């Protein structure tokens, strides 16, 4: 058993090196994880399998808050189990990033097959990866709801089951816009079932609620102090991640670009001669051309010339550790940059508050709404009005007089 596991580790490591992974750290942590896993298997008299690997992970890993070092170690251990398992099953064909989360799926065979067919449909329609993931999440959640309600066959559901899905406790704390997003995706899934003839009832999608309470909220932005901190931090750094993060933050803070567009930005999107940045928005599909401010351009240039990994990949921002692939998310980058700011200077932590700060700054500088909406990629110029709530000076001009409702009591005059 020990000899077979050692051979598996050796063969898997050779395969990893074939992928071009030469980082000593990556190889070292893989070997360390394998030694710990080997000790666990020997102690319990087990052979290696994915299930036994998961049992080992459950025993040694904690669900409590982790430091960055502990989180990195856990990630390496999970990766080692996945790599060994995929090589053992003949499925290790490329080096890739493994998600720490496992999507929850229904157990009924019919429902699993429905999800597979629906995913194929979304891919055939050319949907973005994130769109497919959210659509599958909603469809899975709905089918799991049906299972727990005792509906094991899709043709047994009625309109009441569709409406009842939104009465669950999980929706009670969600904002109307969030519930609306679930409703839209569920409607799309039900239409798919109806159009393909999987369900006999052609009107199930009409049972999806259409009206949700509208919620108005005050737009939150970064303080001037916070903006100054973000614009000056990490200007002189050698670490590749810090240079990359600084450039990404400036793109959101100074140009108002969404995080989904930042991570998809390509080298060919930059026109260095004309100091402009042109790209098509992931969310709306609308082409946008923005001036490449010197501050932003210099940060991007420093990253590309001095810190960006040497790779033929066309995406600007890459992982700074192997594999040097495009980023799948950049939420942690924003949280890290804003973590040192207090709640008064930074009411929320994420890239979107930087985008809102940019739009509000333009509004304060009397830039026309049409230009602001075009700059931040909004289709409707009126959508900029929401940023007015963060401009105290202009909000003061909107105050209504008390004419006609004067108070008769002298002490209040």
Buried (B, 14 or more C-beta within 10 A) or exposed (E): EEEEBEEBBEBBBEBBEEBEBEEEEBBEBBEBBBEEBBEBBEEEEBEBBBEBBBBBBEEEBEEEEBEEEEEEBBBBBBBBBBBBBBBBEEEBEEBBEEEEEEEEBBEBEEBBEBBEEBBEBBEEEEBBEEBBEBBBBBBBBBBBBBBEEEBBEBEEBEBEBBEBBBEEEEEEEBEEEEBBBBBEBBBBBBBBBBEEEBBEBEEBBEBBBEEBEEEEEEBBBBBEEBBEBBBEBBEEBEEBBBBBBBBBBBBBBBBBBBBBBBBBBEEEBBEEEEBBBBBEBBEEEEEBBBEBBEEBBBBBBBBBEEBBBEEEBEBBBBBBEBBBBBBEEBEEBBEBBBEEBEEEBBBEBBBBBBBBBBBBBBBBEEBEBEEBBBBBBBEEBEBBEBBBBBBEEBEEEEEEEEEEEEEEEEEEE
